[in-house]
């Protein structure tokens, strides 16, 4: 599906979008914090972290960090913003772990590096939020700095929710790290309502925020 309005075009992510998708995932994971899951997991300079996320986004295995789940807003042919949608039952945590293993193998990362990465980053699982069965999960939301405040996320959100509806979902979920108030307001503007949160002291020490808030809406 492609939607065009003036110089704005919303398209399904293609392989050429992988570097931008990796930037979106890194930026979205950081949220309002200094470091997110991929920074902690790789614990190397940003270029190396992005290299890993690019490998993860383009694995053979499908999972919720795969580029094929994304739609991208292009402005004058340039990728400007993106987000993804998926069903957790199909492409959630277990699928992501398989993708991480594949990306690690492709980059020659050792099992010791993987284990050390999860020691640093794994407390995020202590704040896991529970999706209702069949929920369409919106994830990895970010806009390039030079394209912000143009309503691109609103356009992308409408499109991704329509995709979920077409695939049979009647409910959509989205998570936000507690303290990222601008993101929460943006999601509430798009019809989402807070339905719960998950906090953990170990996660707070590692990441610098109390936990994750879950928002939901009908579609």
Secondary structure, DSSP 4 states (H G I P E B T S, - for coil): --EEETTEEEEE--GGGHHHHHHHHHHHHHTTSS--HHHHHH-S-HHHHHHHHHHHHT-SS--TT-GGGEEEEEETTEEEEEEEEEEHHHHSHHHHHHHHHHHHHHHT--HHHHHHHHHHHGGGGGG--PPPTTPEEEEEEEE-GGGTTSSHHHHHHHHHHHHHHHTT-SEEEEEEETT-HHHHHHHHHTT-EEEEEEE-HHHHHHHSS-EEEEEEEE-
